[in-house]
Amino acid sequence: MQPIFPVTLELNGVRLEPLAPHHADGLRAAASDGELWNLRVTSVPEPHEVDAYIFKGMEMRPTRLAFAVIDAASGAVIGTTSYHDIVADIGRMEIGYTWYAKRWQRTHVNTSCKLLLLTHAFEALDAALVGLRTDNFNHASQAAIERLGAKRDGVLRHHAKRRDGTVRDTVMYSITAGEWPEIKAHLQYKLARRGA
């Protein structure tokens, strides 16, 4: 797999920029749209936690590359996503830490972001496999991942602590390089039907 460097990607009016301190106010506003930190099955930071969230995302390089998700037309921060658990010597990485302001959920944004990230992973970085994971009770996230065409690999039992102190099971999914061309065509088709 090729080395991973910070990069800006853009498609369908959505821009992914390497997450940086100047995105903090926008990220606070995005999290506040729906008070997303109150959702039990996500890791969205509370407004006072955003600076630390950004710093942690930057500090985790080179095993994580965090992005701010930007509405290109307005320049507004609408969420965040990341490459993470990057294991370059076997060509494996994951996409996660993904959340969007409530008003941008169930729009073209998530599909556009995944198309950008997967295209870059498979076609620029030569990844062999891209994984995705979610909380076992985050049924909306599982459905969204399955709509992408990712295959369910299994469940890691008693895997990670939630913010409320309970321990979640983690549902694991993946897409291989061989599956990518068909999944890419499917995502492009979905976006075309939405008029994105």
matplotlib code that plots the C-alpha trace (Angstrom):
import matplotlib.pyplot as plt

x = [0.0, 1.2, 2.1, -0.9, -0.5, -3.1, -5.1, -8.2, -10.9, -14.1, -17.2, -20.8, -20.4, -18.8, -15.2, -13.0, -10.2, -7.6, -9.2, -7.4, -8.0, -9.7, -12.6, -13.5, -16.3, -17.9, -17.6, -19.3, -22.2, -22.5, -22.6, -25.2, -27.5, -29.5, -27.3, -25.6, -23.5, -26.7, -26.9, -25.8, -24.3, -22.0, -18.8, -19.8, -18.1, -19.9, -19.2, -16.7, -14.9, -14.4, -10.9, -9.6, -11.4, -9.6, -6.3, -6.6, -7.5, -4.3, -2.2, -3.1, -1.4, -0.1, -2.6, -5.6, -6.2, -9.2, -11.2, -13.6, -16.6, -17.4, -20.3, -18.3, -20.9, -21.1, -17.8, -19.7, -18.4, -21.1, -19.4, -16.2, -14.9, -11.6, -9.3, -8.2, -6.5, -4.2, -1.9, 0.1, 2.3, -0.7, -2.8, -5.6, -7.4, -10.8, -13.2, -15.0, -15.3, -18.1, -20.9, -22.8, -25.1, -28.7, -29.9, -27.3, -28.1, -30.0, -28.8, -26.1, -23.4, -22.5, -22.6, -20.4, -17.9, -17.7, -17.2, -14.4, -12.7, -13.0, -11.8, -8.8, -8.1, -8.3, -7.2, -4.6, -3.3, -3.6, -5.4, -6.2, -9.1, -11.1, -13.0, -16.0, -17.3, -20.2, -22.0, -24.2, -27.1, -26.5, -28.9, -29.0, -25.3, -25.3, -28.0, -26.0, -22.9, -24.8, -26.3, -22.7, -22.2, -19.8, -19.8, -20.5, -17.4, -18.7, -19.1, -16.3, -18.0, -17.4, -15.1, -15.2, -16.6, -19.4, -19.5, -22.2, -19.8, -21.5, -19.4, -20.5, -20.2, -18.7, -20.1, -17.3, -17.7, -15.2, -14.8, -11.9, -10.0, -11.6, -15.1, -14.4, -15.3, -18.8, -19.3, -18.0, -20.5, -23.3, -22.4, -22.2, -25.5, -27.1, -25.7, -26.9, -30.4, -30.4, -29.3, -26.0]
y = [0.0, 3.5, 5.9, 7.9, 11.7, 14.3, 15.1, 17.1, 15.3, 16.8, 15.4, 16.4, 19.6, 17.8, 18.5, 16.4, 18.4, 17.1, 17.9, 20.9, 23.3, 25.9, 23.4, 23.5, 26.0, 24.4, 20.9, 22.2, 23.6, 20.3, 18.3, 20.7, 20.1, 17.3, 17.2, 14.2, 13.5, 12.3, 9.3, 6.3, 4.4, 7.1, 8.8, 12.4, 14.9, 17.3, 21.0, 21.4, 18.2, 19.2, 20.7, 17.6, 15.4, 17.3, 17.1, 13.3, 12.8, 14.7, 13.0, 9.5, 10.0, 7.9, 5.2, 7.6, 10.4, 12.5, 14.7, 17.6, 17.2, 20.5, 21.8, 23.2, 25.8, 27.5, 26.3, 25.1, 22.1, 19.4, 16.5, 14.4, 11.0, 9.2, 6.6, 4.7, 1.5, 1.9, -1.1, -0.2, -3.3, -5.5, -3.0, -2.7, 0.4, 1.2, 4.1, 5.3, 8.0, 9.2, 11.5, 14.4, 17.2, 15.9, 18.0, 16.4, 12.8, 10.7, 13.0, 12.4, 13.4, 9.9, 8.2, 10.9, 10.7, 7.0, 7.1, 9.7, 7.7, 4.3, 5.6, 7.1, 4.0, 1.5, 3.6, 5.9, 4.1, 0.5, -0.8, -4.5, -4.2, -1.4, -2.2, -0.5, -1.1, 0.0, -0.5, -3.6, -1.4, 1.2, -0.4, 2.7, 2.6, -1.1, -0.5, 2.3, 0.2, -2.7, -0.3, 0.5, -3.1, -4.0, -7.6, -8.4, -10.2, -10.8, -9.5, -8.7, -9.5, -7.2, -5.0, -1.3, 0.9, 3.3, 6.8, 5.6, 3.0, -0.1, -2.3, -2.7, -5.6, -4.3, -5.3, -5.6, -5.1, -5.0, -4.4, -6.0, -4.5, -7.2, -6.1, -2.4, -2.0, -3.3, -1.3, 1.8, 1.4, 0.9, 4.0, 6.1, 4.8, 5.7, 9.2, 9.7, 8.6, 11.2, 13.8, 14.4]
z = [0.0, -0.7, 2.1, 3.4, 3.5, 4.4, 1.3, 0.3, -1.7, -3.2, -5.0, -5.3, -3.3, -0.4, 0.5, 2.9, 4.4, 7.0, 10.4, 12.0, 15.0, 12.7, 12.2, 15.9, 15.8, 12.8, 14.3, 17.5, 15.5, 13.5, 16.8, 18.2, 15.3, 16.9, 20.1, 18.6, 21.7, 23.4, 21.1, 23.1, 20.2, 18.8, 19.9, 18.9, 21.2, 23.4, 22.4, 25.2, 24.0, 20.4, 20.7, 22.5, 19.8, 17.0, 18.8, 19.4, 15.7, 14.7, 17.3, 16.1, 12.7, 10.9, 12.0, 11.6, 9.2, 10.3, 7.9, 8.4, 6.1, 4.5, 2.4, -0.5, -1.4, 2.1, 3.6, 6.7, 8.6, 8.5, 10.2, 10.3, 9.1, 9.2, 7.8, 10.9, 12.0, 9.0, 8.6, 5.5, 5.3, 4.7, 2.8, 5.4, 6.7, 8.0, 7.6, 10.7, 13.3, 11.0, 11.9, 10.3, 11.6, 11.8, 8.8, 6.6, 7.6, 4.9, 2.1, -0.6, 1.9, 3.4, 0.0, -1.5, 1.4, 1.2, -2.6, -2.1, 0.6, -1.0, -4.4, -2.8, -0.7, -3.5, -6.5, -5.1, -2.0, -3.4, -0.3, -0.3, 2.1, 3.7, 6.9, 8.6, 12.1, 14.3, 17.6, 17.6, 18.6, 15.9, 13.5, 11.3, 10.8, 10.1, 7.4, 5.9, 5.7, 4.2, 1.6, 0.5, -0.4, 2.4, 3.6, 7.3, 8.7, 12.1, 15.7, 18.2, 21.5, 24.5, 22.4, 23.4, 26.2, 25.4, 26.9, 29.4, 30.7, 29.1, 26.9, 23.3, 20.8, 17.5, 14.1, 11.6, 7.8, 4.9, 1.2, -0.7, -3.7, -5.9, -4.8, -5.3, -9.0, -8.6, -5.4, -7.0, -9.9, -7.4, -5.4, -8.6, -9.7, -6.3, -6.5, -10.1, -9.1, -6.3, -8.8, -6.9]

ax = plt.figure().add_subplot(projection="3d")
ax.plot(x, y, z, "-o")
ax.set_aspect("equal")
plt.show()
